[in-house]
Amino acid sequence: MKRFALLLALLALCAGCGGSKAPKFTPQAQVLPSLVAPPFTLHDDEGHAVSLTSKPGHYVIVTFLYTHCPDVCPIIAGNLNRALKTATAKQAGLTVLAVSVDPKGDTAGAVRKYIAERGLVSSFDYLIGSRAQLAPVWAAFHIGAVAGPEDVVTHQSYEFLIDPAGRERLLYGKGVQAGWIVRDLKTLMKTS
């Protein structure tokens, strides 16, 4: 909670900062105060350990999804997948780490089916685990996940763009578009 309060305070202070030398990001991206992203390690559907530090020197997007989501999650996954297929994303070494918010429903088999049905590229890692493994990651990124009736999970839909130094740089909402990410990556790569 202390980290979240600091993040909000820094965002408020930085809201008027910048000037002509500040990088120009898409209006849909919330610029973060470059705090170091919370470290975590989870496993993918094949049982491989994956962490933020698995791809040193590359950009990473951390998002929170679940495979049985009836509405927003498939759209987010599709838009992030389109971003990953671009030349800019490949040049940046962009990886998506999708952290499950449904430890009950997101089994290895469900994730493999989700990946196949949506044609997710290999740089899209879907991370799963038990509630005990996932909850600290949710808390570190200030994501609430509440299981409801009929396997519906209510959760925040944010995407954190993390730079090669492991700093949180941009925050997107559920309407994230591939073009926004590509444009912002180009800006970050020019200014880094």
C-alpha positions as CSV (number, residue, x, y, z in Angstrom):
1,M,0.0,0.0,0.0
2,K,2.9,2.3,0.8
3,R,4.3,1.8,-2.8
4,F,0.9,2.5,-4.3
5,A,0.5,5.7,-2.3
6,L,4.0,6.8,-3.4
7,L,3.1,6.0,-7.0
8,L,0.0,8.1,-6.8
9,A,1.8,11.0,-5.2
10,L,4.6,10.9,-7.8
11,L,2.0,10.8,-10.6
12,A,0.3,13.9,-9.2
13,L,3.6,15.7,-8.9
14,C,4.7,14.8,-12.4
15,A,1.4,15.7,-14.0
16,G,2.7,19.2,-14.8
17,C,6.3,18.4,-15.3
18,G,8.1,18.0,-18.5
19,G,8.1,20.7,-21.1
20,S,9.5,20.3,-24.6
21,K,12.1,17.8,-23.6
22,A,9.7,15.3,-22.1
23,P,8.9,12.4,-24.5
24,K,5.5,12.5,-26.1
25,F,3.5,9.3,-25.5
26,T,0.0,8.4,-26.8
27,P,-2.7,10.3,-24.9
28,Q,-4.1,6.9,-23.8
29,A,-0.9,6.0,-21.8
30,Q,-0.4,7.1,-18.3
31,V,3.2,8.0,-17.7
32,L,4.5,6.3,-14.6
33,P,7.3,7.7,-12.4
34,S,9.8,4.9,-13.4
35,L,9.6,2.9,-10.2
36,V,11.3,-0.5,-10.4
37,A,8.6,-3.1,-11.2
38,P,7.9,-5.6,-8.5
39,P,9.9,-8.8,-9.1
40,F,8.0,-12.1,-9.5
41,T,8.5,-15.6,-10.9
42,L,5.6,-17.7,-12.0
43,H,5.2,-20.7,-14.3
44,D,3.8,-21.0,-17.8
45,D,1.6,-23.8,-19.1
46,E,4.7,-25.9,-19.8
47,G,5.9,-25.6,-16.2
48,H,8.8,-23.2,-17.1
49,A,9.7,-20.6,-14.6
50,V,9.2,-17.1,-16.1
51,S,10.1,-13.8,-14.4
52,L,10.5,-10.1,-15.3
53,T,14.2,-10.7,-15.4
54,S,13.9,-13.7,-17.8
55,K,14.3,-11.2,-20.7
56,P,17.1,-8.8,-19.6
57,G,17.5,-5.8,-21.9
58,H,14.0,-6.1,-23.4
59,Y,10.7,-4.4,-22.9
60,V,7.9,-6.3,-21.1
61,I,4.2,-5.7,-20.8
62,V,2.6,-7.2,-17.7
63,T,-1.2,-7.7,-17.8
64,F,-3.8,-9.7,-15.9
65,L,-6.2,-12.0,-17.7
66,Y,-8.2,-15.2,-17.4
67,T,-9.0,-17.8,-20.1
68,H,-12.7,-18.1,-19.4
69,C,-13.3,-14.3,-19.5
70,P,-16.5,-13.6,-21.6
71,D,-15.6,-10.1,-22.7
72,V,-12.6,-7.9,-22.1
73,C,-9.7,-10.3,-21.7
74,P,-9.8,-11.8,-25.2
75,I,-9.8,-8.3,-26.7
76,I,-6.8,-7.3,-24.6
77,A,-5.0,-10.5,-25.5
78,G,-5.7,-9.9,-29.2
79,N,-4.5,-6.3,-29.1
80,L,-1.3,-7.2,-27.3
81,N,-0.7,-10.1,-29.7
82,R,-1.1,-7.7,-32.7
83,A,1.5,-5.4,-31.0
84,L,3.9,-8.3,-30.6
85,K,3.8,-9.1,-34.3
86,T,5.1,-5.7,-35.3
87,A,8.6,-4.9,-36.4
88,T,8.9,-2.4,-33.6
89,A,8.0,-4.9,-30.9
90,K,10.4,-7.4,-32.4
91,Q,13.2,-4.8,-32.4
92,A,12.4,-3.9,-28.8
93,G,12.3,-7.6,-27.8
94,L,8.9,-7.0,-26.4
95,T,7.3,-9.8,-24.3
96,V,3.9,-10.0,-22.7
97,L,3.6,-11.6,-19.3
98,A,-0.1,-12.3,-18.8
99,V,-0.7,-13.2,-15.2
100,S,-3.7,-15.3,-14.4
101,V,-6.4,-13.9,-12.1
102,D,-8.2,-17.3,-12.1
103,P,-6.1,-19.9,-10.3
104,K,-9.0,-22.4,-10.4
105,G,-9.9,-22.1,-14.1
106,D,-6.6,-21.3,-15.7
107,T,-5.1,-24.8,-15.8
108,A,-2.2,-25.7,-18.0
109,G,-4.7,-27.3,-20.5
110,A,-7.0,-24.3,-20.5
111,V,-4.1,-22.0,-21.2
112,R,-2.8,-24.1,-24.0
113,K,-6.2,-24.1,-25.6
114,Y,-6.5,-20.3,-25.2
115,I,-3.1,-19.8,-26.8
116,A,-4.0,-22.0,-29.7
117,E,-7.5,-20.6,-30.3
118,R,-6.2,-17.1,-30.3
119,G,-3.0,-17.7,-32.2
120,L,-0.9,-16.1,-29.5
121,V,2.8,-15.7,-30.5
122,S,5.6,-17.3,-28.5
123,S,6.6,-13.9,-27.0
124,F,3.2,-13.9,-25.2
125,D,3.7,-15.8,-21.9
126,Y,0.6,-16.8,-20.0
127,L,1.6,-17.4,-16.3
128,I,-0.4,-19.5,-14.0
129,G,-0.3,-20.8,-10.4
130,S,-2.2,-21.3,-7.2
131,R,-3.9,-18.5,-5.4
132,A,-1.0,-18.5,-2.9
133,Q,1.4,-18.0,-5.8
134,L,-0.6,-15.5,-7.8
135,A,-2.0,-13.3,-5.0
136,P,1.3,-11.6,-4.1
137,V,1.8,-10.6,-7.7
138,W,-1.7,-9.2,-7.9
139,A,-1.1,-7.2,-4.7
140,A,2.3,-6.0,-5.9
141,F,0.6,-4.5,-9.0
142,H,-2.5,-3.4,-7.1
143,I,-4.8,-5.8,-8.9
144,G,-7.9,-7.1,-7.2
145,A,-9.3,-10.4,-8.4
146,V,-12.6,-11.7,-7.0
147,A,-14.2,-14.9,-8.2
148,G,-17.9,-14.7,-8.7
149,P,-20.7,-16.9,-9.8
150,E,-20.5,-19.0,-13.0
151,D,-16.7,-18.8,-13.1
152,V,-16.6,-15.0,-13.8
153,V,-13.7,-13.2,-12.2
154,T,-14.0,-9.5,-11.5
155,H,-10.5,-7.8,-11.8
156,Q,-8.8,-4.6,-12.9
157,S,-7.6,-4.5,-16.5
158,Y,-4.3,-2.7,-16.7
159,E,-1.2,-3.2,-18.8
160,F,2.2,-2.0,-17.4
161,L,4.9,-1.3,-20.0
162,I,8.2,-2.0,-18.3
163,D,11.5,-0.9,-19.8
164,P,14.8,-2.9,-20.2
165,A,16.0,-1.6,-16.8
166,G,13.0,-3.0,-15.1
167,R,11.2,0.3,-14.5
168,E,7.5,0.8,-14.9
169,R,7.1,3.4,-17.6
170,L,3.6,3.4,-19.0
171,L,0.2,2.2,-17.8
172,Y,-2.7,1.4,-20.2
173,G,-6.3,0.6,-19.5
174,K,-8.5,-2.2,-20.9
175,G,-8.9,-0.4,-24.2
176,V,-5.2,-0.8,-25.1
177,Q,-4.5,-0.8,-28.8
178,A,-1.5,-2.3,-30.7
179,G,-0.8,1.0,-32.4
180,W,-0.5,2.9,-29.1
181,I,2.1,0.4,-27.8
182,V,4.1,0.5,-31.1
183,R,4.1,4.3,-31.1
184,D,5.1,4.5,-27.4
185,L,7.8,1.8,-27.9
186,K,9.3,3.9,-30.7
187,T,9.4,6.9,-28.4
188,L,10.9,5.0,-25.5
189,M,13.6,3.5,-27.7
190,K,14.6,6.9,-29.1
191,T,14.8,8.5,-25.6
192,S,16.5,5.6,-23.8
